[in-house]
């Protein structure tokens, strides 16, 4: 039995309840504006796009300066907890997409469903989708 839809629904509720969203729409404007629709489907441009996304995530979670810093012994910083949550969510979503391919759900539909959960419900998030 496939419980990915139930787990995804729970994850979406959890993400919507977070006081601070995992990702901030405003900080992604520069990446979104730099990527054209043609670049996304061009395999030669994907490495450059992925590098931009990685750099943005490292900056958003302050990984460039304190990558190994754990405060108070075993206690994780807020940024490390948010990053761990994002990694878990991305791993789960990757598995869901593999299942959804058989169900013919488009990536665009998937993005529309998840953008508010990851970025919050803001008018300028339409650029991200």
LUMPA-889109 format. One record per residue (C-alpha): x, y, z. Coordinates in steps of 0.02 Angstrom, whole numbers, padded with zeros to 5 digits, always signed. Layout:
% residues N
XYZ ...
***
This chain:
% residues 129
+00000+00000+00000 +00067+00171-00049 +00054+00296+00094 +00153+00433+00007 -00003+00543-00016 -00045+00533+00169 +00133+00570+00222 +00143+00713+00097 -00017+00788+00167 +00054+00780+00344 +00217+00858+00287 +00122+00998+00200 +00022+01034+00359 +00182+01035+00462 +00269+01153+00341 +00119+01271+00337 +00120+01277+00528 +00303+01328+00541 +00324+01507+00606 +00463+01535+00479 +00452+01451+00309 +00597+01343+00252 +00629+01454+00102 +00600+01640+00075 +00519+01696-00089 +00605+01864-00094 +00779+01792-00085 +00747+01683-00238 +00698+01824-00356 +00876+01843-00423 +00889+01656-00462 +00716+01649-00542 +00749+01802-00649 +00917+01733-00707 +00838+01572-00770 +00741+01576-00932 +00610+01447-00979 +00724+01383-01115 +00868+01357-00993 +00765+01242-00882 +00739+01118-01023 +00917+01134-01090 +01026+00995-01015 +01182+01099-01046 +01116+01238-00933 +01058+01128-00789 +01228+01118-00700 +01237+01308-00696 +01058+01321-00631 +01090+01190-00497 +01248+01282-00441 +01147+01442-00423 +01015+01351-00321 +01148+01269-00211 +01234+01436-00179 +01066+01513-00132 +01027+01371-00010 +01200+01384+00069 +01174+01570+00093 +00996+01550+00158 +01051+01425+00289 +01216+01513+00327 +01317+01361+00276 +01461+01460+00203 +01528+01520+00371 +01474+01391+00501 +01456+01226+00410 +01513+01120+00555 +01461+01231+00699 +01351+01145+00827 +01303+01255+00973 +01295+01190+01150 +01370+01019+01119 +01234+00913+01040 +01108+01053+01012 +01083+01100+00830 +01066+01280+00776 +00900+01340+00703 +00979+01347+00530 +01041+01168+00545 +00868+01109+00599 +00785+01200+00455 +00911+01127+00333 +00885+00951+00401 +00697+00975+00380 +00721+01037+00202 +00832+00886+00162 +00701+00766+00231 +00562+00851+00133 +00662+00849-00028 +00704+00664-00007 +00521+00624+00022 +00463+00730-00124 +00587+00643-00238 +00508+00476-00191 +00333+00548-00216 +00379+00611-00389 +00438+00438-00437 +00267+00369-00388 +00175+00515-00468 +00256+00483-00636 +00150+00327-00647 -00004+00430-00601 +00033+00563-00733 +00046+00711-00614 +00145+00849-00697 +00293+00933-00614 +00203+01099-00634 +00052+01035-00536 +00168+00967-00404 +00258+01135-00390 +00093+01230-00377 +00039+01118-00233 +00202+01133-00137 +00260+01312-00164 +00148+01385-00027 +00212+01254+00096 +00396+01286+00063 +00392+01474+00032 +00234+01532+00121 +00081+01608+00042 +00142+01769-00036 +00091+01856-00197 +00267+01863-00269 +00291+01675-00254 +00210+01653-00424 +00383+01687-00498 +00452+01532-00412 +00321+01416-00488 
***
